[in-house]
Every structure is written in C-alpha cells, then in structure tokens.
Amino acid sequence: MRWLANLAWIVAGVVIYAICIDVFGGYPQAHSEVLSWLAVVALVGAGLGVWVWHERHGDRD
C-alpha cells in the first residue's frame, strides 16, 4: 500500500506543477485560464490549511 501512496503523491505533484506553469491554460472555450487560477488559489488554501493544522497540532510530543 505504501507504493500506492507514493504513486499518488507523484501524480499529485505532476498535476500541481502542470497547473502552476499554465499547461492547461490554452483552451479559452472551456475558460481554462480561470480554472487554472482557481486551482492555484485552491492549492494555496490547502497549503494554508495544512500549515494552520500543523501549527496547532505539530508540537504535541
């Protein structure tokens, strides 16, 4: 099961990288530029959530 989790992290990293370099931004009929920006905002929000969670629960050794 550990290899499946590692594979999921690799796929997630590749997708995040592709979103950040605007790979999916070339389809104006699908409003992909807006969707790419929304994805980046969602990534920032997720990162903020992880940071807040870690700050609240990270030092409970």
C-alpha positions in Angstrom: 0.0 0.0 0.0 2.9 2.3 0.6 3.9 2.3 -3.1 0.3 3.3 -4.0 0.5 6.3 -1.7 3.9 7.3 -3.2 2.5 7.0 -6.7 -0.5 9.2 -5.7 2.0 11.9 -4.3 4.0 11.7 -7.6 0.8 12.1 -9.7 -0.4 15.0 -7.5 3.0 16.7 -7.8 3.0 16.5 -11.5 -0.6 17.8 -11.8 0.2 20.7 -9.4 3.3 21.6 -11.4 1.4 21.5 -14.7 -1.3 23.8 -13.2 1.3 26.2 -11.9 3.1 26.5 -15.3 -0.2 27.0 -17.0 -0.2 23.9 -19.2 -4.0 23.8 -19.2 -4.5 27.5 -20.0 -4.8 27.2 -23.8 -8.5 26.4 -24.0 -10.4 29.6 -24.0 -13.7 28.0 -24.9 -13.6 26.0 -21.6 -12.5 29.0 -19.6 -9.3 27.1 -18.7 -7.4 30.2 -17.7 -9.9 31.0 -14.9 -10.0 27.3 -13.9 -6.2 27.3 -13.6 -6.2 30.4 -11.4 -8.9 28.8 -9.2 -6.8 25.7 -8.9 -3.8 27.7 -7.8 -6.0 29.5 -5.2 -7.2 26.1 -4.0 -3.6 24.9 -3.7 -2.7 28.0 -1.7 -5.8 27.4 0.6 -4.9 23.8 1.1 -1.3 24.8 2.0 -2.6 27.3 4.4 -4.9 24.7 6.0 -2.0 22.3 6.4 0.1 25.0 7.9 -2.6 26.0 10.4 -3.2 22.4 11.4 0.5 21.7 11.9 0.9 24.9 14.0 -2.0 23.8 16.2 -1.1 20.0 16.5 2.5 19.8 15.5 4.2 20.3 18.9 2.3 17.7 20.9 5.3 15.4 21.6 
